[in-house]
Amino acid sequence: MPLEIGLIGATGIAARTMLAPATTANAHVRAVAASDAVRAKEFANQHGIEVVHENYAALLADPAVEAVYISLHNSAHHRWAVRAAVAGKHVIVEKPLCLTADQVAELEFAANGTVQVTEAVATANHEWQQVVRSFIDDSRYGVLRSVRTRMTFAEPVPGGYRDQPELGGGIFYDCASYWLQAIQATVGLDSETDAVEVTGESAFDGPNGVDRSFVATLHWPDGATATLHCETGPNHLSEHLFEFEEATVKLRNFLRPVLGAVPLNLVITPTNGNREVISFAPVAYYERQLTNFVNGTSDLAEAIPRIELMDAIYHDARRRATS
């Protein structure tokens, strides 16, 4: 039987990540609820969803709903993920899973080891991450010295939640989960996150004081670093550059498979030798993400240190901006 899913939020991202992939992932989107009941009904009619609930609480009370997908503004993720877990629903939450270390600790308590919780980081578990991890583990290119990630997203729609700090707006919260998951899968993030020092920098000069550009850095005791440069701008960008002693390893356009099944290429440039390209078969991120969730994948344990680090970086940037 397909997994019966309810949507908390009648959003464009919900349509892309849940509705189309459900046809191949042994899932069925049964119900939807939104802050605006009219919008929820219009969304349901447009996408053929059978049940429209008058509010989020009513959806969580629906005994036929086994799991929920939450795609609200960032500051609402924690509240409704906790309420869903308490209601015994499995939860997949659009990234970021929540915004603070305290929030993710509360969610862990609510899940109680019995509810499946997944942060919807669509780029997670791609084969390229395993390949780069093997380069680090066997030191074939020497010691890893740094990782540099660059991301540029389009300017957000004026007046939306991304312009509201109190709603979790800003470019860093849009990008941090992609970056931290990639670092976790390749370099590793110690469960004791105080083993990694963090810095954050932003002028917070966007509308209402949100960050339109942000630089985040992880510093390891051995001198290695991982840095995220993210900003809004006209030209979309998503790339990772791993700098080893004897080679650079670059992945461009790592977000492209959100558009559908497309290949990715890992470009290896040794300091002495010929460039090598490792090509990966086309993957559609959203289809794979939902399939993994339906099959029982939960990444709460992995998400906890990511959220803790994200929280620490953001607060360091705020402290620097006001000092």
Steps between C-alpha positions, in 0.01 A plus 500: 500500500629849424605731779218751563643853519346827614638836392541772763524792262351543153824608337683473172782304660246248634370444149852441368631283782194293585232490231692403189747266679215321682400325178825301500581485872213286631346803669165674478433863591167468675442839664608863517458790740609861470478820699240613245220248452411639157857457381503145636185414303639655182825306545309176559287553190803580289689190611221249555537472877196336656483658846531861608527564874398831649829537689825321578375353827207337321737343249712357782183354654415315176557130582551417133803729474816305583761764425517874442712726286552847648583789268412810701721801567819395679402616848189278493682175415585414860153558646317287250766229480476457877119493490508246218742277690287520814201398285696194389547614140826445315642834395693632202577870542622737234849623590601635739347245736484770768706804595665442838672236706224517761234444235666192354547358851126543563422329171726209589315462830161511325604237245601272787678258270169380356413767244698536180633856454678616184638837401422545130851566372444377147873483418571248776639153426610566143776264388752782456511544877615142552771545236641815661484333842714217359758755377524639854512159665776351283699826459563429133534875439658575835338677790184704448578864570174679432152483354347804335131508415337779303126545460298778338120506499265742326375802689191393697153632430466833685295479816531123540626319808856510366494876573388444860768407759236393751370244248843351440575703189842561347733324259695305762201299617424423133847361434643370828340155494635420152850603604506332841357173367768487228774566756354240735490235227854566378719648773276405792345698783590374845199434719676718755462817298727700731790314334443735206537876534259714301488853368225688320506834324223711347414867479130414546425785264204351315136597551409515870857403586509156336822364354529527123858374513670280757837333558511200733811305594576181689852474649645163601789459747730371223465827309251381237208728423165487323351828383160588356463820299131557426311797362209607288564611144404469133707191417422172673806324640557180698847346517738325738879515473708257707866601522743219579878517524537347155173569317181701488164327468212711369128439469298761313122545485431260785142627529411438137333159562214677680380570146489131411730211417828658390861381537771656715873509431785500751810664352836397651803715416827359643792737552706259289301301249202502272154624590244226564122524483278258691147504361200385700182362354199734490312526827177687578547632853137527604401153378792344686438704813138391528583138417757494782247650740232247403756223554554615858806721478531743790786745539415667832821377663703650216292820491557581867868604467419684176236713672724556802779629276263710290366661817850573632615650169194724468536630853871565449416710195237694694748560782765627260251726322402674823844518667 
